[in-house]
Amino acid sequence: MNTSNRFTHLSIWAGLWFAPLIWAVNMQLGQILPYADCRSQLHASAIISFVGAVFTSASGLISWWSPRRVGGGAAAQSNAHFGGIVSALSAGIFTFAMLMQGVAALVLTGCEK
């Protein structure tokens, strides 16, 4: 397997690997940053959530577009197409979750206890 094939396979599954990873980092920062948001009123939690949502949606778009680059037989293209769709839909779910976390961080100041 050459570098081009590895990159293609990685890009097909990007929405299924990178989106949950970005979401997990956002969840951990969502436990830490409300204390800083309370002191500074900067809304760092919301900013990080929205930036993470951009990255997760980008990984979904990459997964959606990358099966078009797969060569080979019909079976390989069918598998790549299925993987791209599953990855893109998974990234969409994580993007929606991060958008909702960003909206919650805008509504709540971090000082509520």
ZALUM-704813 format. One record per residue: x, y, z of N, C-alpha, C in turn; residue number from 1. Coordinates in Angstrom, 3 decimals, always signed. Layout:
N
<node <X; Y; Z>; <X; Y; Z>; <X; Y; Z>; NUM>
...
% end
This chain:
113
<node <+0.853; -1.175; +0.000>; <+0.000; +0.000; +0.000>; <+0.896; +1.233; +0.000>; 1>
<node <+0.761; +2.068; -1.012>; <+1.603; +3.252; -1.108>; <+1.002; +4.422; -0.321>; 2>
<node <+1.703; +5.512; -0.323>; <+1.297; +6.675; +0.468>; <-0.024; +7.257; -0.018>; 3>
<node <-0.233; +7.259; -1.309>; <-1.483; +7.797; -1.848>; <-2.686; +6.977; -1.390>; 4>
<node <-2.538; +5.653; -1.408>; <-3.633; +4.801; -0.936>; <-3.886; +4.979; +0.555>; 5>
<node <-2.832; +5.121; +1.334>; <-3.001; +5.342; +2.777>; <-3.724; +6.648; +3.047>; 6>
<node <-3.344; +7.683; +2.318>; <-4.004; +8.972; +2.494>; <-5.472; +8.892; +2.086>; 7>
<node <-5.764; +8.167; +1.027>; <-7.153; +8.019; +0.590>; <-7.973; +7.276; +1.623>; 8>
<node <-7.432; +6.204; +2.158>; <-8.166; +5.448; +3.176>; <-8.338; +6.253; +4.462>; 9>
<node <-7.310; +6.999; +4.828>; <-7.419; +7.857; +6.012>; <-8.460; +8.941; +5.802>; 10>
<node <-8.503; +9.505; +4.609>; <-9.478; +10.561; +4.354>; <-10.904; +10.020; +4.268>; 11>
<node <-11.071; +8.782; +3.824>; <-12.415; +8.188; +3.798>; <-12.961; +8.047; +5.216>; 12>
<node <-12.121; +7.646; +6.129>; <-12.567; +7.399; +7.497>; <-12.293; +8.578; +8.434>; 13>
<node <-11.960; +9.738; +7.915>; <-11.634; +10.902; +8.748>; <-12.798; +11.324; +9.629>; 14>
<node <-14.000; +11.300; +9.101>; <-15.159; +11.705; +9.889>; <-15.457; +10.768; +11.037>; 15>
<node <-15.052; +9.513; +10.898>; <-15.312; +8.531; +11.944>; <-14.200; +8.482; +12.981>; 16>
<node <-13.014; +8.976; +12.636>; <-11.900; +8.972; +13.587>; <-11.636; +10.343; +14.187>; 17>
<node <-11.570; +11.366; +13.369>; <-11.183; +12.678; +13.864>; <-12.319; +13.419; +14.556>; 18>
<node <-13.531; +13.273; +14.070>; <-14.652; +13.984; +14.694>; <-14.871; +13.563; +16.153>; 19>
<node <-14.878; +12.257; +16.488>; <-15.020; +11.904; +17.903>; <-13.826; +12.338; +18.742>; 20>
<node <-12.644; +12.338; +18.134>; <-11.459; +12.784; +18.866>; <-11.560; +14.273; +19.209>; 21>
<node <-11.977; +15.071; +18.256>; <-12.157; +16.506; +18.503>; <-13.262; +16.734; +19.519>; 22>
<node <-14.338; +15.967; +19.420>; <-15.437; +16.094; +20.373>; <-14.989; +15.732; +21.785>; 23>
<node <-14.181; +14.675; +21.925>; <-13.694; +14.263; +23.249>; <-12.810; +15.348; +23.871>; 24>
<node <-11.969; +15.955; +23.061>; <-11.139; +17.066; +23.563>; <-12.032; +18.227; +23.982>; 25>
<node <-13.057; +18.508; +23.203>; <-13.982; +19.584; +23.537>; <-14.732; +19.287; +24.835>; 26>
<node <-15.103; +18.036; +25.036>; <-15.790; +17.668; +26.275>; <-14.883; +17.885; +27.490>; 27>
<node <-13.624; +17.519; +27.369>; <-12.697; +17.720; +28.474>; <-12.472; +19.212; +28.743>; 28>
<node <-12.332; +19.994; +27.678>; <-12.182; +21.433; +27.863>; <-13.462; +22.055; +28.405>; 29>
<node <-14.603; +21.462; +28.088>; <-15.874; +21.949; +28.621>; <-16.005; +21.737; +30.116>; 30>
<node <-15.212; +20.829; +30.678>; <-15.196; +20.639; +32.120>; <-14.260; +21.635; +32.816>; 31>
<node <-13.283; +22.138; +32.088>; <-12.264; +23.003; +32.678>; <-12.553; +24.486; +32.439>; 32>
<node <-12.953; +24.841; +31.239>; <-13.045; +26.246; +30.843>; <-14.179; +27.055; +31.466>; 33>
<node <-15.279; +26.468; +31.957>; <-16.296; +27.331; +32.562>; <-15.793; +28.148; +33.749>; 34>
<node <-14.818; +27.639; +34.463>; <-14.247; +28.420; +35.570>; <-13.520; +29.651; +35.042>; 35>
<node <-12.805; +29.505; +33.953>; <-12.135; +30.656; +33.343>; <-13.161; +31.596; +32.707>; 36>
<node <-14.225; +31.032; +32.146>; <-15.275; +31.873; +31.557>; <-15.965; +32.717; +32.611>; 37>
<node <-16.126; +32.179; +33.800>; <-16.773; +32.921; +34.880>; <-15.942; +34.129; +35.285>; 38>
<node <-14.637; +33.957; +35.338>; <-13.768; +35.053; +35.762>; <-13.596; +36.110; +34.682>; 39>
<node <-13.499; +35.697; +33.414>; <-13.121; +36.668; +32.391>; <-14.243; +37.069; +31.439>; 40>
<node <-15.355; +36.329; +31.433>; <-16.467; +36.592; +30.519>; <-16.004; +36.558; +29.062>; 41>
<node <-15.043; +35.705; +28.751>; <-14.488; +35.604; +27.413>; <-15.259; +34.627; +26.533>; 42>
<node <-15.988; +33.695; +27.134>; <-16.718; +32.630; +26.425>; <-15.770; +31.742; +25.621>; 43>
<node <-14.662; +31.351; +26.259>; <-13.689; +30.476; +25.604>; <-14.309; +29.117; +25.291>; 44>
<node <-15.215; +28.639; +26.129>; <-15.877; +27.348; +25.870>; <-16.668; +27.398; +24.575>; 45>
<node <-17.376; +28.474; +24.351>; <-18.162; +28.614; +23.123>; <-17.258; +28.738; +21.904>; 46>
<node <-16.213; +29.502; +22.021>; <-15.297; +29.690; +20.903>; <-14.663; +28.361; +20.506>; 47>
<node <-14.196; +27.606; +21.496>; <-13.560; +26.320; +21.212>; <-14.576; +25.336; +20.638>; 48>
<node <-15.809; +25.368; +21.131>; <-16.834; +24.470; +20.597>; <-17.146; +24.786; +19.138>; 49>
<node <-17.253; +26.045; +18.804>; <-17.561; +26.410; +17.418>; <-16.384; +26.141; +16.481>; 50>
<node <-15.170; +26.369; +16.947>; <-13.996; +26.043; +16.129>; <-13.903; +24.531; +15.940>; 51>
<node <-14.178; +23.776; +16.997>; <-14.192; +22.323; +16.878>; <-15.273; +21.835; +15.933>; 52>
<node <-16.421; +22.510; +15.933>; <-17.502; +22.144; +15.009>; <-17.081; +22.376; +13.562>; 53>
<node <-16.308; +23.413; +13.324>; <-15.799; +23.661; +11.971>; <-14.872; +22.521; +11.548>; 54>
<node <-13.990; +22.091; +12.468>; <-13.063; +21.010; +12.139>; <-13.787; +19.677; +11.949>; 55>
<node <-14.797; +19.399; +12.772>; <-15.528; +18.144; +12.597>; <-16.328; +18.150; +11.298>; 56>
<node <-16.906; +19.286; +10.944>; <-17.624; +19.330; +9.667>; <-16.657; +19.229; +8.494>; 57>
<node <-15.460; +19.770; +8.644>; <-14.450; +19.625; +7.586>; <-14.038; +18.164; +7.426>; 58>
<node <-13.902; +17.445; +8.529>; <-13.566; +16.026; +8.415>; <-14.705; +15.250; +7.763>; 59>
<node <-15.936; +15.651; +8.027>; <-17.072; +15.019; +7.354>; <-17.087; +15.287; +5.861>; 60>
<node <-16.768; +16.506; +5.479>; <-16.708; +16.836; +4.050>; <-15.585; +16.088; +3.346>; 61>
<node <-14.465; +15.949; +4.026>; <-13.358; +15.182; +3.459>; <-13.780; +13.731; +3.254>; 62>
<node <-14.463; +13.173; +4.242>; <-14.943; +11.794; +4.106>; <-15.979; +11.669; +3.002>; 63>
<node <-16.786; +12.671; +2.815>; <-17.831; +12.632; +1.797>; <-17.240; +12.663; +0.388>; 64>
<node <-16.184; +13.475; +0.198>; <-15.613; +13.659; -1.134>; <-14.555; +12.624; -1.499>; 65>
<node <-13.905; +12.008; -0.536>; <-12.752; +11.163; -0.840>; <-13.066; +9.842; -1.530>; 66>
<node <-14.239; +9.216; -1.432>; <-14.441; +7.967; -2.180>; <-14.369; +8.138; -3.694>; 67>
<node <-14.458; +9.338; -4.192>; <-14.387; +9.569; -5.634>; <-12.982; +9.307; -6.181>; 68>
<node <-11.978; +9.313; -5.288>; <-10.592; +9.111; -5.716>; <-10.187; +7.640; -5.723>; 69>
<node <-11.055; +6.758; -5.262>; <-10.701; +5.346; -5.162>; <-10.795; +4.704; -6.533>; 70>
<node <-9.732; +4.039; -6.898>; <-9.735; +3.296; -8.143>; <-9.995; +1.825; -7.857>; 71>
<node <-9.968; +1.038; -8.850>; <-10.160; -0.393; -8.661>; <-11.521; -0.840; -9.145>; 72>
<node <-11.909; -2.005; -8.677>; <-13.159; -2.597; -9.120>; <-14.370; -1.980; -8.462>; 73>
<node <-15.512; -2.516; -8.841>; <-16.779; -2.013; -8.315>; <-16.918; -2.272; -6.822>; 74>
<node <-16.360; -3.393; -6.355>; <-16.442; -3.716; -4.933>; <-15.643; -2.711; -4.100>; 75>
<node <-14.460; -2.356; -4.561>; <-13.638; -1.383; -3.830>; <-14.307; -0.019; -3.799>; 76>
<node <-14.889; +0.379; -4.922>; <-15.570; +1.670; -4.961>; <-16.830; +1.661; -4.102>; 77>
<node <-17.523; +0.536; -4.070>; <-18.725; +0.427; -3.250>; <-18.382; +0.502; -1.769>; 78>
<node <-17.324; -0.188; -1.372>; <-16.893; -0.142; +0.030>; <-16.426; +1.252; +0.422>; 79>
<node <-15.691; +1.901; -0.461>; <-15.223; +3.260; -0.174>; <-16.393; +4.227; -0.088>; 80>
<node <-17.368; +4.061; -0.946>; <-18.546; +4.930; -0.923>; <-19.315; +4.746; +0.380>; 81>
<node <-19.498; +3.500; +0.804>; <-20.189; +3.231; +2.066>; <-19.420; +3.822; +3.249>; 82>
<node <-18.105; +3.618; +3.271>; <-17.293; +4.176; +4.352>; <-17.337; +5.688; +4.391>; 83>
<node <-17.326; +6.306; +3.222>; <-17.406; +7.768; +3.173>; <-18.722; +8.294; +3.697>; 84>
<node <-19.811; +7.613; +3.356>; <-21.127; +8.052; +3.831>; <-21.253; +7.874; +5.338>; 85>
<node <-20.825; +6.715; +5.844>; <-20.889; +6.469; +7.289>; <-20.046; +7.488; +8.045>; 86>
<node <-18.855; +7.757; +7.549>; <-17.973; +8.722; +8.209>; <-18.543; +10.141; +8.164>; 87>
<node <-19.109; +10.514; +7.033>; <-19.681; +11.857; +6.916>; <-20.880; +12.023; +7.836>; 88>
<node <-21.725; +11.020; +7.913>; <-22.889; +11.106; +8.808>; <-22.466; +11.114; +10.277>; 89>
<node <-21.451; +10.342; +10.595>; <-20.924; +10.351; +11.965>; <-20.374; +11.731; +12.315>; 90>
<node <-19.631; +12.321; +11.403>; <-19.106; +13.672; +11.641>; <-20.229; +14.683; +11.785>; 91>
<node <-21.315; +14.487; +11.045>; <-22.470; +15.380; +11.184>; <-23.079; +15.315; +12.577>; 92>
<node <-23.157; +14.122; +13.133>; <-23.693; +13.973; +14.494>; <-22.796; +14.674; +15.502>; 93>
<node <-21.489; +14.492; +15.366>; <-20.569; +15.140; +16.300>; <-20.534; +16.652; +16.098>; 94>
<node <-20.709; +17.109; +14.873>; <-20.781; +18.550; +14.625>; <-22.006; +19.143; +15.305>; 95>
<node <-23.140; +18.460; +15.186>; <-24.354; +18.935; +15.849>; <-24.166; +18.986; +17.369>; 96>
<node <-23.545; +17.959; +17.941>; <-23.303; +17.955; +19.386>; <-22.411; +19.116; +19.799>; 97>
<node <-21.393; +19.401; +19.005>; <-20.498; +20.498; +19.366>; <-21.168; +21.850; +19.188>; 98>
<node <-22.034; +21.973; +18.201>; <-22.781; +23.223; +18.058>; <-23.703; +23.447; +19.253>; 99>
<node <-24.332; +22.392; +19.721>; <-25.204; +22.514; +20.897>; <-24.392; +22.846; +22.156>; 100>
<node <-23.192; +22.303; +22.271>; <-22.328; +22.661; +23.392>; <-21.894; +24.119; +23.308>; 101>
<node <-21.648; +24.593; +22.097>; <-21.285; +26.000; +21.921>; <-22.424; +26.933; +22.275>; 102>
<node <-23.636; +26.579; +21.877>; <-24.810; +27.392; +22.216>; <-25.026; +27.393; +23.726>; 103>
<node <-24.866; +26.238; +24.349>; <-25.008; +26.169; +25.810>; <-23.953; +27.014; +26.508>; 104>
<node <-22.746; +27.043; +25.958>; <-21.697; +27.865; +26.564>; <-21.976; +29.354; +26.384>; 105>
<node <-22.702; +29.730; +25.347>; <-23.084; +31.132; +25.194>; <-24.210; +31.520; +26.160>; 106>
<node <-25.133; +30.589; +26.376>; <-26.271; +30.884; +27.235>; <-25.865; +30.894; +28.711>; 107>
<node <-25.073; +29.913; +29.104>; <-24.635; +29.815; +30.497>; <-23.293; +30.510; +30.643>; 108>
<node <-23.135; +31.273; +31.682>; <-21.926; +32.070; +31.848>; <-20.771; +31.306; +32.445>; 109>
<node <-21.019; +30.195; +33.077>; <-19.957; +29.455; +33.761>; <-19.975; +29.713; +35.251>; 110>
<node <-20.737; +30.715; +35.679>; <-20.802; +31.051; +37.095>; <-21.979; +30.366; +37.802>; 111>
<node <-22.802; +29.652; +37.065>; <-23.939; +28.986; +37.689>; <-23.462; +27.792; +38.502>; 112>
<node <-23.966; +27.696; +39.690>; <-23.621; +26.538; +40.543>; <-24.834; +26.151; +41.331>; 113>
% end
